[in-house]
Amino acid sequence: MSAGSFLQSAPPDVAIEISAARISAARLSWRGRDATVAAHVSHPLPAGAIVPALAAPNMPDVGVVGRALTELVSRLGGRPRRAALVIPDVVAKVSLLRFEKVPSRSADLLELMRWQKRKSVPFPMEQAVLTFSAGSPQTEAGQEFIVSAARRDIIEEYEGACALAGLHAGQIDIATFAIINGVLATPAPPSNDWLLVHTTGTYTSLAVLRGPHVIYFRNQAEDAEGALADVVHQTAMYYEDRLKGGGFSRALLAGGAVVRGGADALRRSLEERLGVAVEAVDPRHTAALVDRIGAAPELLDALAPLVGILMREGRAA
């Protein structure tokens, strides 16, 4: 899978993640197609500096975030200018759209997607940045696409914070898609049906994939009703009943370190619901950490989306 990026340009020097709680950055070094995390830094943000939302401003003061990014980049070292930027999932509305007939012109396809998305987003499509990528392979039922829509002015807030730090955000993607690309970049990526649960302090996203193809995506805000284990169970039932799933070959958990009670307790709870072992997403399977024999779960959670988006962009270059 190559989840669509809101913006694309030259390969990035670094990856930046801006979330509600913190900003993080990483740089990779390459030897052929093998990557190593050359540097990583993270910095907490003041409460309220980022308020992730789909239809409301996310940054009360872009300058606060810009100054924090400036400090972060100085600690990372080097003089990066191009960044791959990871933003919260809730900034974008993700849908899976299927078309029986796909227009031959990309402009016509984009217009068709805008027409389909207009009822599912709480803002006019004229204000939207739309990105898409092909989903499951085409069948007699048509071609499926993963389509993400975000409000243009909100994307510009994140771009503006990067610009204040001297960075051009050439690639922008949501966190869960970045993590998925990291998993798919491992030496032995999942080839059958698998589940990714990505939980943060403000939202949880669930993605069901068939090999490299997303076949289901759900995002739920932290204050939405239903415990995480219940939401995962509902997703599993939908997968079996509506997607004709034969069972998950793997289930992966990202972000578990932020969960009250710890990742181990959450994994056990999910395993009881799913009937399959739940593994933590480990970016070390994708990019080596030469200076650490072991790494805290919090560090691995922070690195997962950063490594994922850099692996995608680095290998595509």
C-alpha distance (Angstrom), angle and dihedral (degrees) to the residues before:
residue distance angle dihedral
M1 . . .
S2 3.74 . .
A3 3.77 107.1 .
G4 3.76 111.5 -147.2
S5 3.79 117.4 -99.0
F6 3.78 121.0 -141.7
L7 3.81 90.0 -135.0
Q8 3.79 134.4 16.8
S9 3.80 134.2 -167.7
A10 3.82 138.2 125.3
P11 3.84 118.9 -12.1
P12 3.82 111.2 -78.0
D13 3.79 127.2 -111.1
V14 3.80 93.8 -148.7
A15 3.79 142.1 4.2
I16 3.79 121.5 -122.9
E17 3.79 126.4 -167.6
I18 3.80 119.6 -163.1
S19 3.79 113.5 -168.0
A20 3.77 136.3 159.5
A21 3.80 93.6 -93.0
R22 3.78 105.9 32.0
I23 3.76 150.6 -5.3
S24 3.79 119.5 -123.2
A25 3.77 134.9 -175.7
A26 3.80 136.8 -169.6
R27 3.78 138.8 179.3
L28 3.79 125.8 -157.8
S29 3.79 129.7 -150.5
W30 3.78 118.7 -150.6
R31 3.78 134.8 -145.0
G32 3.77 104.6 -178.3
R33 3.80 103.9 -52.7
D34 3.80 93.9 -25.6
A35 3.79 116.3 102.1
T36 3.80 133.9 -157.9
V37 3.79 127.5 -169.9
A38 3.80 99.8 -114.2
A39 3.82 96.1 -178.5
H40 3.78 139.4 -2.9
V41 3.81 133.5 -178.4
S42 3.79 134.8 173.0
H43 3.77 132.7 -168.2
P44 3.83 130.4 -172.7
L45 3.78 118.8 -123.1
P46 3.80 125.5 -137.8
A47 3.80 113.6 -98.0
G48 3.79 109.5 -86.6
A49 3.81 95.8 17.3
I50 3.81 88.6 114.7
V51 3.80 121.4 28.0
P52 3.81 104.6 178.7
A53 3.81 112.0 -144.7
L54 3.78 140.4 147.8
A55 3.79 100.2 -135.4
A56 3.81 106.9 21.7
P57 3.82 134.5 63.7
N58 3.82 111.4 -78.9
M59 3.82 99.2 -159.9
P60 3.81 119.7 51.3
D61 3.82 86.7 -171.2
V62 3.80 117.7 19.3
G63 3.81 89.0 -171.0
V64 3.81 92.2 64.2
V65 3.80 91.0 55.9
G66 3.80 92.0 41.5
R67 3.81 92.4 54.4
A68 3.80 91.0 47.8
L69 3.80 89.8 51.1
T70 3.80 90.9 49.4
E71 3.80 90.3 55.9
L72 3.79 91.3 44.7
V73 3.80 93.6 52.0
S74 3.81 91.7 48.6
R75 3.80 89.2 55.9
L76 3.79 91.5 48.7
G77 3.80 91.3 61.9
G78 3.76 131.5 -139.4
R79 3.78 123.2 62.2
P80 3.80 106.5 -81.0
R81 3.77 117.5 -174.3
R82 3.80 104.5 167.8
A83 3.80 120.7 58.0
A84 3.77 137.5 -173.1
L85 3.79 103.4 -142.5
V86 3.80 126.5 -150.6
I87 3.80 116.6 -160.5
P88 3.83 132.4 -177.4
D89 3.80 116.9 -76.8
V90 3.80 92.4 -124.9
V91 3.82 91.1 66.7
A92 3.82 88.8 73.8
K93 3.78 133.9 50.1
V94 3.80 107.3 -136.3
S95 3.79 120.8 -159.3
L96 3.78 136.2 170.5
L97 3.80 108.6 -135.1
R98 3.79 125.5 -172.9
F99 3.81 124.4 -159.7
E100 3.79 124.0 -168.3
K101 3.78 89.9 -153.2
V102 3.80 121.6 28.6
P103 3.82 116.2 -150.5
S104 3.79 113.3 -118.1
R105 3.83 92.5 -135.6
S106 3.81 115.9 71.6
A107 3.81 90.8 -143.8
D108 3.81 90.3 57.7
L109 3.81 91.2 47.2
L110 3.80 91.0 51.3
E111 3.79 90.9 49.5
L112 3.80 90.4 50.5
M113 3.80 90.0 51.8
R114 3.79 91.1 49.6
W115 3.80 89.0 52.3
Q116 3.81 91.4 51.1
K117 3.81 94.0 45.3
R118 3.79 97.2 47.9
K119 3.83 94.4 90.2
S120 3.81 96.2 45.4
V121 3.81 100.6 55.0
P122 3.82 124.7 68.8
F123 3.80 95.0 -133.8
P124 3.81 136.3 57.6
M125 3.77 114.2 -81.7
E126 3.80 88.0 -128.4
Q127 3.81 85.8 71.8
A128 3.80 94.2 48.6
V129 3.77 134.9 103.5
L130 3.79 106.0 -148.9
T131 3.78 126.8 -162.3
F132 3.80 130.4 173.9
S133 3.78 144.0 176.1
A134 3.78 133.3 -172.1
G135 3.79 115.5 -87.8
S136 3.79 126.7 -165.9
P137 3.81 117.0 -2.9
Q138 3.80 115.6 -81.3
T139 3.80 116.9 -88.7
E140 3.79 135.9 175.1
A141 3.83 86.3 -80.7
G142 3.80 90.3 60.8
Q143 3.79 139.0 -107.7
E144 3.79 123.4 -46.8
F145 3.80 123.7 -146.4
I146 3.81 133.5 -167.0
V147 3.79 104.5 -133.2
S148 3.81 125.3 -171.7
A149 3.79 125.2 -171.1
A150 3.80 125.7 -169.9
R151 3.77 132.3 172.0
R152 3.79 109.8 -97.8
D153 3.80 96.1 -136.5
I154 3.81 91.2 52.5
I155 3.80 92.1 52.1
E156 3.80 87.2 49.3
E157 3.83 89.9 56.6
Y158 3.80 90.3 59.3
E159 3.80 91.2 43.8
G160 3.80 89.9 49.4
A161 3.80 93.6 53.0
C162 3.81 89.4 52.2
A163 3.81 91.5 47.8
L164 3.81 90.5 55.0
A165 3.81 87.1 57.6
G166 3.83 91.3 50.2
L167 3.80 93.9 -103.8
H168 3.79 130.0 130.0
A169 3.81 109.8 -147.5
G170 3.78 98.1 -142.7
Q171 3.80 95.6 165.9
I172 3.79 124.6 34.9
D173 3.79 125.3 -177.8
I174 3.78 139.0 156.5
A175 3.79 119.2 -98.6
T176 3.80 99.9 -111.7
F177 3.80 92.9 51.0
A178 3.81 89.1 50.5
I179 3.81 90.4 52.2
I180 3.81 91.1 48.3
N181 3.79 90.8 53.7
G182 3.80 89.4 51.0
V183 3.80 91.3 53.2
L184 3.80 90.9 48.2
A185 3.82 89.9 51.6
T186 3.82 93.0 60.6
P187 3.82 118.1 108.7
A188 3.82 90.6 -108.0
P189 3.82 108.2 30.2
P190 3.82 119.4 -176.3
S191 3.80 111.1 -82.6
N192 3.81 100.3 -175.6
D193 3.80 131.8 45.1
W194 3.79 114.0 -44.9
L195 3.78 140.4 168.6
L196 3.80 130.8 -135.0
V197 3.80 120.0 -162.9
H198 3.80 112.5 -168.4
T199 3.77 115.5 -175.8
T200 3.80 129.0 -178.8
G201 3.78 135.8 169.6
T202 3.81 91.5 -89.4
Y203 3.82 107.6 29.5
T204 3.79 146.1 6.3
S205 3.80 125.9 -139.2
L206 3.79 127.3 -166.1
A207 3.78 123.9 -163.6
V208 3.79 127.6 -175.2
L209 3.78 114.7 -159.3
R210 3.77 134.0 -171.2
G211 3.76 100.2 -150.4
P212 3.84 103.9 -54.4
H213 3.82 95.0 -15.1
V214 3.80 125.0 95.0
I215 3.80 109.0 -135.3
Y216 3.82 98.1 169.3
F217 3.80 135.2 22.3
R218 3.79 129.3 -179.7
N219 3.78 131.1 174.4
Q220 3.79 124.5 -168.1
A221 3.78 128.4 -175.0
E222 3.80 118.4 -125.3
D223 3.81 92.9 -111.2
A224 3.81 94.6 50.2
E225 3.76 116.5 115.1
G226 3.78 120.0 -94.9
A227 3.79 133.5 57.4
L228 3.79 116.5 -98.0
A229 3.80 93.1 -110.8
D230 3.82 89.5 53.3
V231 3.81 92.0 50.3
V232 3.80 90.2 50.1
H233 3.80 89.6 49.7
Q234 3.83 90.7 51.2
T235 3.80 89.7 50.1
A236 3.80 91.1 50.5
M237 3.83 90.7 51.0
Y238 3.81 91.4 49.5
Y239 3.79 89.6 48.9
E240 3.80 92.1 53.0
D241 3.82 97.5 40.8
R242 3.80 104.5 35.5
L243 3.80 103.9 22.3
K244 3.82 94.6 40.7
G245 3.78 90.6 -126.9
G246 3.76 120.2 -178.5
G247 3.80 95.9 -155.7
F248 3.77 136.6 -66.8
S249 3.78 116.2 -78.8
R250 3.82 89.0 -161.7
A251 3.79 138.2 8.5
L252 3.80 119.5 -158.5
L253 3.80 130.2 -166.1
A254 3.80 124.6 -156.1
G255 3.79 124.9 -176.9
G256 3.79 96.1 19.9
A257 3.81 92.1 138.3
V258 3.81 90.4 75.3
V259 3.80 94.3 55.4
R260 3.79 117.4 107.0
G261 3.79 107.2 -110.1
G262 3.80 93.3 26.6
A263 3.77 138.2 -91.2
D264 3.82 94.6 -79.1
A265 3.80 93.0 60.3
L266 3.79 91.0 46.6
R267 3.79 92.4 49.2
R268 3.81 91.2 52.0
S269 3.79 90.8 49.6
L270 3.80 92.1 49.9
E271 3.80 92.4 46.3
E272 3.80 89.9 55.6
R273 3.81 90.3 53.2
L274 3.82 97.2 41.9
G275 3.79 102.5 35.5
V276 3.80 90.9 -137.1
A277 3.80 133.1 94.2
V278 3.81 113.7 -92.3
E279 3.82 116.0 -141.7
A280 3.77 127.4 -162.3
V281 3.80 114.5 -118.9
D282 3.80 104.8 -107.9
P283 3.82 116.1 -166.8
R284 3.82 89.0 -164.9
H285 3.81 86.4 79.3
T286 3.79 86.4 64.7
A287 3.81 105.6 31.4
A288 3.78 125.1 18.4
L289 3.80 125.0 -121.1
V290 3.79 101.7 -145.8
D291 3.80 96.1 -178.5
R292 3.80 98.3 51.4
I293 3.80 129.0 61.9
G294 3.79 88.3 -173.6
A295 3.78 130.9 17.0
A296 3.79 132.0 -158.0
P297 3.82 116.8 -110.3
E298 3.81 89.7 -117.6
L299 3.81 90.8 58.7
L300 3.80 93.2 47.9
D301 3.81 90.8 49.6
A302 3.81 90.5 50.6
L303 3.81 92.6 48.4
A304 3.81 97.9 46.2
P305 3.84 98.7 80.8
L306 3.81 93.2 35.4
V307 3.79 93.8 52.6
G308 3.80 90.7 41.9
I309 3.79 96.7 56.4
L310 3.82 92.7 42.2
M311 3.81 92.6 50.0
R312 3.76 90.4 51.3
E313 3.78 94.3 48.8
G314 3.82 94.9 39.1
R315 3.78 94.4 53.1
A316 3.78 92.5 43.0
A317 3.83 91.5 54.2
